[in-house]
Amino acid sequence: MKNPYIKLILELVLFIIVFAVLQAVMMGLTATVTALVEASGSFVATYTACVGQPKVIAISTALSSILTALIFIRVHWTVIDKTFMQSKPWMMLFWAVFCTLGALLPLEAFDEGLNSLCQSWWGTRPFDMPADYMKLFSGLMKEPWGYIAVGVVGPVAEEVVFRGAILRKLLDIWDGNKHWIAIAVSALIFAAVHGNLAQGINAFIIGLLLGWMYWRTRSLIPGLIVHFITNTTSYVIFNLIPAARDGELIDLFHGSTRTLGAAVIFSLFIFLPSIYQLYKGLKRN
C-alpha cells in the first residue's frame, strides 16, 4: 500500500476493533458462565441480569485486559523494548510516581473549574459523569475484582494498546519535530474510548504525559507507573473517602476555597519539579 496514511488508519482501526471485541467477547463469556452457575429461573433472564453486575464487569474486564496484552505482544503489534530498564532508571521511576501524585489534584480542580464555567455561561455541566456511567463506575470500584481490573491489569492492557501499538505506529509517520502530533492523536484516541467527557478530558491530558514518556524512552514502564498510580489512587480515595464519591473537590476541604487553592499550589510544587526531572532524565534509546 503506497499511501502510508491509509495504511496507518487501517492499522489503528484494527487495533481499536480488536481491543473492543475482546472486551465484548469476555463480557459475554463471563456473563454466560455466571448465569450457568447461578441458574436461577430462565437462562436468558439470568444472563441479562449478570451482564450488568459489577462483579461480572470487573472479572470480564480483567480477563479481557490480560488477553489483550498477550495478543498484542504475541503478534508484535506492541514491541517490548528492554533497553530503558537495562539502564536501571530507578530515580526516573521515582520522579514518575511524584509527578503523578502532584498532577491528580490540579487535574481534578481543572475539570471542576471547566464545569463551573460552563454552568455559569450555558447552565450545563458537560464534564459531570453521566448517571449510567457513574452507577457502573461506583459498582466496579466497590468490588475487590474491580481493583484488579482498574488498578492492575487494566493499565497494562491500555499501555500496551494505546502507547505500545497505536502511538508506536503514529510515531512511524510523525517523529522528530512532529512527534507532538503523534502524541496528541494517540491521547485523543485514548480519551475517546472512555466514552464520556468527564473521564475523557483527564484521559486526554494524562495521555499527553504518557505519550511523551513513551516517545522519550520507547518503553512502556514509565507510563505503566503513572497509569497504575492514577487508577490506584482513584480506587483508594473512592473507598476510603465517601465524600469524594458524589460531591465536588471543594467538599473535601470543608467548602474552603483558600484551603483548596493552597492544596493545588502544594501539588504543583510536587508536579513541576518532578516533570522537570523527568525532562532531564528520560532519554530516548
Disulfide bonds with the S-S distance in Angstrom:
none
